[in-house]
Amino acid sequence: MNRLQRANQSGLTLVELLIALTLTSAIFTLIISFSVDKLTDSSKQSIRYTLLSNAETGLNRVANDIRLATSADDNNRWQDPYSPGAPGDQLSWQSSSSSTLVLAIAAVDGNNNIIFDDAHDYVSAKNNVIYYLSNGTLYRRTLAAPNTGNVAVTTCPPASATGSCPADRDVLDNVSSFSVQYYGSDGTAAAPSSAHSVQLSVTLLEHKYGQDISTQYTTRMVFRNG
């Protein structure tokens, strides 16, 4: 039996086996890397979809209040010891701030009847509903008009909430920006108190997989008296 025949009968040489293992390892590494990348991309898309869904749901809640509002107020009409300028200025929530929205919404009683300050001229009492951004969270605060029978309850910052002053509602988390723009009936920029409609924009951001994943959502809504 010659040397070539003996080599064929003995199987793979050590060098051939090492080469085969190296190639197999490289192929498996490529497959795993590709699978991980695909899974990561899929997870990122899922996060973006969740953020977008949350943004849409949150701003739709704000838009619903705009539908009920008669207008925006330039400043809060009811004193708030937790307003930005308090204690010196308790009327310091400003709709002119690009990240704050102060709404005037008619006060109602337990039967959902509007409470009037002047029934003869149909001037209703107004609660303030304030949307503001704090530490990445969009909150909804209520400042109730001091009218007898008003079912609205004034709320407070979560850290200062009590039984008589419940916590502001958490509307959206992971907020990197929230902006409000006001427009007149002709579509041009307007002062908050004379606006016909409001445009809301929000950007949500989550840090994952070593990078920022974000999404942006914008909606526009006409006031009830528009």
N, C-alpha and C positions, 0 to 999 in steps of 0.2 A: 504494500500500500504506500503510495507516494505522500509527500508532505501536504499537498493541496487537499487530498482526500481526507487525511487526518484532521485538517482544520475545519473542513465542512462538517465532519461528524461530531466534532467537539462543540459546535454551536457558536454563539457570538463571542468575540474576543472582548477583553476588558475595555479596550478603547471604544469598540463599537457600542458596548453597553452604556458607557458614560455619555457618548454622543446621543444615544437614543433617550437616555434619562434627561439630558439637558434640553433636548428638543421638546420632549413631553412637558417638562416643567415650564418652558417658555410659552407653550401653547396654553397650558392651564392658567398661567399668569395673565395672558392676554384675555382669556375667556372670563376670568374672575374680574379683571379690571373693567372690561366692557360691561359685565353684569352690574357691577357696583355703580358705574357711571349712569347706566340706564335707570337703576333704582333711585339714585340720587336725583336725577333729572325728573323722574316721576314724582318723587317726594316734594321737590321744589314746586312743581306745577300744582300739586295738591295743596301746598301751603298758600300759593298765590290765589288759587280758587277759593280757599277758606277765607283768606283776607278780603277778597273782593266781595264774597257773600256777606261777610260781617259788615263791611263798609256800606253796602247797599241797604242792609237791614237797619243799621244805625241811622243813616241819613234819612231813610224813609220814616223813621220815628220823628225825627226833627221836622221833616216836611209835613207830617200830619199835624203837628202843632202850628205850623205856619198856615195851614188850611183853616185852622180854627181861629187864628189870630186876626184881629182887626188891623193891626199894624205892628211895626217895630217901634220901640221907644228909644230915643237917643240915650237916655239914662234910665236906670231903675226908678220907678215912681214911689216904691215903698222902701223904707230904710232897712239896710242890711248890715248888721255889725261885722259881717265877714266879707264885705265888699272890698275891692282892691285898695281903696283909700281910707278904709276904716282904721281907727275909730274917728278920725277927724272928719272924714267925708263918707257917710254911709249911703250916698247916692252916686257912687263912683263906678258902677258897671256901665260901660260905654259900648253901644252898638257900633260906633265908629272904629273901634278896635277891630282889626281884621280877623281876630280869632274869638270874638265874643258876639253872641246874638241875644238881644233883649226883646222878648215878645210881649205884647199886650193882649191878653186873652180874657174874654168876658167871664166874670164870676157867675156861678150858678148855685142854686140851692139843692137840697136833697132830691127834689123831683125834676132836676135838670132844667129848671126855669131860670132864665137870666135875671140877675139881680141888677136893678137900676139905681144909679145915683140920682138921675133925673128922669122919671118915667114919662113926664110930659113931652120931653124932647128926645126920648129914647136913648139917653146917655147911660150906657151900662157901666157898672163897676168893673174894674180890670185887675186881674192878677198879672204879675210878671212871671214869665218862664224864661230862665236864663240858661243858655248853653255856653259853657266855657271849658277851656283845655287846661289840665293841671297834671304835670308829671306823666304825660303820655296817655292820659285818660280823658275822654270827653264826658263831662257831667251835665246833668239837667237839674237846675235848682228852681224851686217855686217860692215866690214871695206872695203870700195871700193878701188880698185886699181885706181891710178890717171891717167888713160888712157883716151884719147879723145874718146867719144862715148860710154863709159861704162854705161850701164843702172842701175847698182847697185848703191844704195845710202847708205852712212854710217849712222848708227843709234847710238843713245845715250841712257843712262839710262833713264827710264821714268821720273824721277824727273828733268832731265836736257834737256828734249826733246824740240826742237824748230821746226819752219817751215822748216828749212834747214837740220835739223838733227832729223828725226822722232824717236819715242820711240822704244827701243828694243822690239821684239815680245815676248809676254807671251805665252810660249809653254805648261807649266804644272803648276798647283797650288797644294797645300797640299803636297809638296815634302819633305819627311823627309831625304832622301838620294838619291844621284845620283852618279854613278861611271862609269868610262870608263877604259877598258882594251884593250891593243893592242897586236896583234898576227902577227907573220911572216907567210910566206907561208907554213912552216912546222908545224904550230900550236903551236909553243912555244912563250913565251912572247917576245915582240920586242919593240924597241924605236918607239915613235910615227911617226917620219918622215920616217921610213923604214917598217912600218906596212903594212901587206896585208889585214887585216880585223880589225874591231873594235867591241867589245862587250859592250853593254850598259845595265846597270841595274838601275832600279828606284824603290823606295818604296814610296807609297803615304799613308798618314795617316790623319784620321779625328777623332776628339774627340767627342763622342756622347754617350748618355746613361751612362755617368760616366766612360767610358773606351775608350781606343784607339782602333780604327778599322783601320786595315792597309792591304795593299796588295802589292805584289812585282811582277815586270815584267822584263824579260830579253830578249834581242834580239841581233843578231850578223849579221853584214853586211860587204861585201867585197867592197873595194875601186874600183873605175872605172878602174884604171890601174892594178887591180889585175887580 
